[in-house]
Amino acid sequence: MSNETNHAFGVNFYTGSKATLLNCIREGVKQPYSFVVTPNVDHLAQLQDNPALREAYAKARLRLCDSRILQPLLQRLGVQIEEVIPGSDLTVDLLEWADRERLRIVLIGATEEECVKLRAIYPGITLYHHNPPMGFINRPDEVQRALQFVRENPSELVLYAVGAPRQEILASSIESHERTGMGFCIGASISFATGSIKRAPVWMQNCKLEWLHRMLSEPKRLVKRYVHDALFIVPAFMREKNYRVQKAKPAKQDS
């Protein structure tokens, strides 16, 4: 653990605004490759027993708070997140910017149908698409195919849309000297951006209920995960809080 003002649950969080972030990205895409991750409660739970994910998080350029559930917990721990930046919202911002500036995008994951929709919605982008097969992360040849696709297709943006921890492991496997541009681990954001999956209404997002909308939309996949996350985050928060209380106590003076 650390007493840094942006550190909690083993993660150093980005605490600035989305506007500042987007300015950083505009410069970052011209520089040697780096990548961004978007921690939420599920990621924090996975970090506890996944060394490869922890290594990827450590190598990331930025770690953005993706969760409106997580933000108030971080604030109670003294980590003042200026703005929650959901990956799905950031993805749309990046696509709109890429469309205006006629940028190149490498997309790992998503379906061919979604790519057709992306090209129709954002005609200014140049899109290079590779969708690895299910279970690819356990097949070294398929992992190398995906990585080679990223290396061989120059672009300003790389969007990894194959779910955690697969996307983070891929993103961290590209070295900074191998290409330029910035990578983003975006989960199901392409499905939201193309309308393949409907996002929660704005009122539910504002009430921190987007998780409920998603769970009701995909109960077989998400109920178990959200229960697991809830059982993780409560004791994890108490441990973090107690650590800070103990850290803040003045050291006892020898008599």
N, C-alpha and C positions, 0 to 999 in steps of 0.2 A: 504494500500500500504506500501511498504518498500523501503528504499534506499540501501538495500543489493545488492551486485554486481551480484547476480544470480537471482534476484526477478523481475518479471514483470507479468502483467495481473493476479495478485493474485497467482502466481505459483513460487515456488523456483526450478529453473531448474538445472539439472546436466550440468556442463560446461566442463567436461573432455573429453578425447578421448575414442573411442570404445575399444582400447587395454587395457586401464586402467579399463574400465568397465568390460571387460571379466575376468580380473584378480580378480576383486571384486566379480564377480559371482561365480568363482571357489571356493572361500572361503565361500561365502554366502550360497551356497547350503548345507553346512555342519552345518549351524547354525540354531537357531529357525526361524520359518517361517517369511518371509517378501515378499513384492511384489513390482513390478515396473510398472509404467504407462508411456504412450508415448503421451504427449500432442501435439496436432496440433490445427489448427484454429477452427475446429469444436468443439473440446473438450473445448477450451477456451470460446466459445459461450455458450455451455451447462452449464459450470460452473456458469454462471451468475444467472441462475434461477433453479438450481438443487442442493438443500442442501445435498442430499445423495452422489452426485458425488464430491462435495467440501469436504465432510468428508472423502471419500475414498482417494482423492488426498492428504489430510493432513496426512493420515496414511501411505502413500506409502513410501517405503525406498528411491526410486529415481524417478525423473520425467525427462524423456529423450525427448529432442526436436526431434520430428518425422518429421518435415516439413521443406523443403527447401524454402518454402514461408515465414515461420515464422522466420527462422534464421536471415535474414538481418534486419528484423524489430527489433528483440531483440538486435542485434549489435548496431543499431542506438539508442537504449535506454540504451546502456552501458552494456548489458549482453553479454559477449564475449563467445559464444558457440564455443568450439574448433572444434567440428565435429557434423554435423547432423547424427543422428542414427535412420534411418527408422526402424519401427518395423518389416517390412518384411525382411530386411537385417539381423537384429539381430536374428530373428527366425531361419533363415537358419544357421547362425553361431552356435546357440545353438543346433540345430538338428545335425549338423556335429560333434560338440564336444561330444554330447551325444552318437552318433554312434561310435566314436572312443573309448570312455571311457566305453561303454556299460552301460549307465545310464538309469534310469527309468523316464518315463514322464507320468503325468496325463494330459489328454487333455479334456477340457470342450468345447463342440461345435464341428463344422466340421462334415462332413458326414462319413458314414461307408466306402463309396468308397474312400474318401480321406485318411482314415486310412489305407486301403489296400495299397494304393500308398505309404504312408509314410513308412510302414513296408518293402516295396520292395526297396525303395530308401535308407533307413537307417536301414539295417537289424540288426545292433548292439543294437538298442534301445528296451526297454521293454515298451510297450504303453498300458496305461489304459484309456479307452475312455468312456465318457458319453456325450450324445447329448441331452440336455433338449429340450422340445417342444417349438414351437413358443408361445410367450406370457408368458413364464414361470415366468418371473420376477414379474408378478402380481398374481402369484399363490404361496402362502407360502409353500404349500406341495412340489411343484416342486423345489423351491429355496432350501428347506431343503434337498431334494434328491441330488441335485448337490453338496451342501456343505458337506453332509455326504460322498459322493463319494470321494471328495478331502481328507477328514479326514481319511478315511478308507484305502486308497491306498498310502502307503509311496512311495515317489519318490524324486529325486533331483530337478526336474523341474515340475512346474504346468503351463500349457498354457491355458489361458482363451481366447476363440475365439468366443464369442457371441456378440460382438459389444458393443460400448459405449452407455449409461453408465452402461449396465448390467454387463459387465465383471469386471469393476472397483468395482462395489457394491459387487459382489461375492468375488472378491479377498480380499477386505477389511473386509469381514465377517469371515474370518478364523483368529483366534487369534494365536499369536506367540507361545504360550505354547501347541497348539494342534498338531503340527507336525513340522518337519524340512523342509528345501528346500526353493526355491524361486519361486514366481509366476510372470507371465508376461502377461500383457493385450495386445493381439496381433491382434485383429480384424480379418481381412480376410487373414492374413499372411499364414495360412495353405493352403488356396486356391492358393496363389501365389507359395508356396513351392512345391506343387504337380502338378502345371500346370493347375489346374482347371480354374483359371483366369490368363490371360497373363498380365505380367507387361509391362509398357511402355518400349520402346527401351532405351538403355543407353543414347543416345544423348538427348532424351526428359527428362530423369531424370536429366542429367547434366544442361540442360537449364531451370530447374525448371518447366517443363511442364507435369510432371507425373499426376497432377490433371486433366489436359485436356484430357489425354489419358483415364483415368478412367471415366471421365464424358461422353465421347463419347462412351465408352463401355457399360455404364449403365445409359443412360440419364434419364429414368423415375425415378430412385431412387436418382440420384446425382445432377441433375441440380438445383432443388429447394434448396437442402442443400448447394451447393456452392454459390448460390446467397445470401442465408441467411448469410453464413459465411463472404462473401465480405461486406455485409451491416453492419456486426458487427465489423470487424477488423479495418476498416478505422477510425471510431470515437473512438474506443477503443485505437488505437495507438496514436491518437492525445491527448486523455486524459492522457495517460501515459507520453507522451512527455512533455505536459504542466505541469504536476505534478513535473517532474524532474527539469524543468526550474524554477518553483517557489521554489522548495526545495533548489536549488543551489544559489538563491539570498541571499545576506547577509542581516541579520536582521537589520531593521532600528534602529539607535541609538536615544535615547531620547535626546532632546536638553535641 
